[in-house]
Structure formats: structure tokens, C-alpha cells
Amino acid sequence: MFVLGTFLVNKINFLSRFCIPAPVVGGLIFAAIATTLKATDTLEIQLDTSLQSIFMITFFTTIGLGASFRLVRLGGKILIIYWIACGFLALMQNLIGVSFAKLFGLEPLLGVMVGAVSMEGGHGSAAAYGETLQGMGVDSAVSIGMAAATLGLVAGALIGGPIVQYLVKKFNLKSTDETSQEYVEQYEHPVTEKSFMSQIFLITFSMAVGTYLGQFFSDLTGFVLPAYVGAMFTAVIVRNVMDRFKPGVINMKEINLIGDISLGIFLSMALLSIKLWEVAGVALPIFFIVLIQVIFIVLFAVFVLFRALGKDYDAAVMVSGFLGHGLGATPNAMANMSAVVKKFGPSQKAFLIVPIVGAFLIDVFGMPIIITTINFFK
């Protein structure tokens, strides 16, 4: 299904233009087929997803290993403002999700799945937290989270470009070009067998230690802390210790390669196991809640964030990224910004800040907010 999804994304312009992930395409096709077979009483397919959590933890660990505090300092005050805005967005998305879920008579925890989990978190987070909530007895959490994440992804890709075009023309904004060589250099290392095995070791070490620490914390406090959260924060510590005492060991080209493969397999498994028949009864409420999320993020981005970031061209480009990962995922943000800079000119500041915040720092605020909300309503 992943291979099929990749083929279709490459061949169908709509899918590539809106950055729909290949695992999502392939997985949804399989889910549709499985639903049809069940609905016609032809066949019911049971899947073994026992390896899904391993790839999930691996992916989040690679995100943690990309979080260098030195890169955070390069972004300066604007990065901090953008970061705080992402934390505020996560809080409001959960508030909107839970409030409207209650309004529609749904389980409040399903509102969390249509909140920051699937909006800022995207498909990866929806699958991860959905699995956690289903383990807590919340039926259809993964299916609903995936449905919301897909709607958010398409919405984020659709509105990013038009919103920035409006800002550029209204305020007559011009391109600036600032260099961020340190950010570029970490991706320039060659891929070698020895280096690749070093990254495997660091990832495995972080996964093992983080998983045990997460379980220990949960047992000690009674506060649910998923294994992937502990692994990610352990990876952050490992990354910055290595930067301090053994710089150059972390090879982000290889880390990203491992992360992309893990995410592809993890998401494929998660989408394959979606039970679409469980989502049908709540399709309208999910669509309505996502629509409210879209309206809120547009208003916040245009009237608050754009001004807080300086009302310049870089701010406008960062708004397109904010709309991308605030409703979908970091690749969506990068696609939005790429489309903008092709038309209006480069913005190195935006391409430095948005990936750093969107790929990792967003979770420093987002994860505690999501986990606290889950524990509050469990």
C-alpha cells in the first residue's frame, strides 16, 4: 500500500500539489476496500500491527535527535514568538475540539483527537495518540484522528498560498535573504556505513532509555506518558550532549532518512487498520469541528501572528508555514513556503525557523498540553 500510495502521489497532480502523504493514500485505499468487503459480508480482514509501535517510537526519536539548542539560538526572538504562538494554538485547538465534541454529544477525548493531536500533530501524532486512547478504551480514536488529520492537511495546503498572497499584496512586502549556514551544514555530511550505524546506535539507545523512563514516570505519578514521548525527550538530551562533547557525530541526513522510512511504515500500518465504518456515524461532527479549527487558525495567523512576527515578508512566509503545520504537518508547511518563495522570492529566516519549530519544538508545548488534556478527561 505504501508503494501504491507513492506511485499515485507521483502520478496524480492533486495529491502531489496538496502534499498528501503516500502512506495516507495507500492506507486509505486499503481501508476503503476492507470496509467494502465487510459491508457486503464478503470478508473481514484482521491485521497484525504489533510492529507499528516500534516504528512509531523510532520516528519520534529521530525528531528529538534533530533538536539542537544551537539552532534554536540562531532564530532569536522571532523563533521564540513563533514557538509560543504554536503552543497557544495547541491549547486553543484542544479547547475547540473538546468543546464542540461535548456540543455534539461525543466523548471529550475524541475532541482531543480532532484538536491539537490531529491538527498540529498531523497523521503521525493522530496514529500515536489514537493508539494510546484506544488502549484506554476510547473506540475509533485512531480512525477519527486520521480522518481529522486528512481534512486538516488538505485545508492547510489549500489556504497557505492564498493567505500569503493577500498579505504580500496588501502590505506591499518584498523578499529578504538572510543566510543560516549552520542550519545548512548539518545536512551536508555524506552517508557512510560507519556513520549510519552510529545513528542506529544513538536512536536505539534513546528509544530504550526513553521507553523505560516513560514507563517509570507513569508508574510513579499515575500520569500517562506514552513511550514515544519519553524516547523523544531522551533523544533531545542525547543530541545536545553529543553537540557539546562530540560535535559532528549526529548526521541529520541519515537521521532524517531513518525517520522518513519509520514514519512511512508506521503511517502505512496505522492507515491500513482504520475502520471507516466506525467513523461514518460521526463524519459530520468531525467535518464541522475541523472547519472551526480552520477558521480560527486563519484569523489568528493573519491578525495576530503576522503582526507579532514583524509584518514583513519573512513573517508572511512564516504564516504560510504556520497554516501548513498548524493544520497538517511540517512537510505541508515546507510545501506551502516553497510555493510562496517561488513566486515572491526567498526567505531564509522562514526556512530556518519553521522547520525547527514545526519538526520538534512544537512538541515541547504541544505534548504536555495534549497529555494534560487526556489525563484531565480520562
Beta strands, then each sheet from edge to edge (+ up, - down):
end
